[in-house]
Amino acid sequence: MDILILGQLRNKPMSGYDVIEFIHKKFHILVSSGTIYSTLYSMERDGLIEGMWEQRKRVYILTDKGEEKIKIIQNANEKIQRFIADLLA
């Protein structure tokens, strides 16, 4: 869930409702608001995202630490793909 949220926040700021809507449209899964908001709060405590109030909703943006986490995940993904390609060659 964290990776999905980080990836989407890389594109644009999102509210919790926006995250729920994105997951529902992309994967046809309805995730509870409790699950999303507890994930967002945890990620904010870890410094991966930052929340700010825009009118009456809280919108989240990616922090530098969150951006670095995405780069680490992408690098690991590339290494895994290379390993599997070498293994099957």
N, C-alpha and C positions, 0 to 999 in steps of 0.2 A: 504494500500500500504506500509506504514511504517513497519508493522509487517512482511510482506513478505520479504522486503529488509533486515531487521534486521536478520531474520531467515536464509536467504541465506548467508549473510556476516559472520554469525557464522561459516559457513562451509569453506568459502574461500573468498579472496578479489575479488571484481568484479568492472568492469567499468559500466558506464551507459548503454552501448550497451549490455553488458552481462546480466544486469537486464531485459532489454527489451526482449532479447532472452529467458531468463528463464521463464518470464511470458507468453510469446507466446507459448512456448513448453508445459508448465504445464497446462495452462488454455485456450489455443487456442484463446487468446485475443491479439490483436495488440495495445499496449499502445503507445501513441505518445512520442517522445523523449522530448518534452517540459514538459509533465507531469512528466516523470521520473526524468529529470534533476532538475526541480523545487523542487521535493520531496527530491532528494539527497542534494541539496543546503540547504534546510530547516533543514534536519536532521543533516547536518554538522554544521550549525549555532547553533543548539541545543546541540551539543557536543555528539550526539549519534554515529556518524561515523566520520572518518577522511579521507580526500582525499589526494592523493600524485600522483605526475607525474611519470609514468613509460614510458620512451621513449616519444611517442606522444599521450598517452592517460592517463586520470585521473582514478586512481583505488582507490576504497574505502575499508576501513577496519572498523571493529567494535571497538569502544572504550570501556573502562571499564563502562562508563555510559550507553552505548548501551547494553552491556551484562547485566547490572543490570536491565534495562528496560525489556529485554526478560524474566528474572527470575520473575519479577513482573507480567508480562502477563501470564506466565505459572502457577504461583501460583493462580492467579485469575481464570484461566480456570479450574484448579482442583477444586476450591471452587464452581464454577458454576455447574460443573458436579456432584459433591457430593450433592448439593442442589436439582438439578433436580432428581437425583436418589432417594433421600429421599422423595421428593414430590410425586413421582410416585409409591413408595413402599407401 
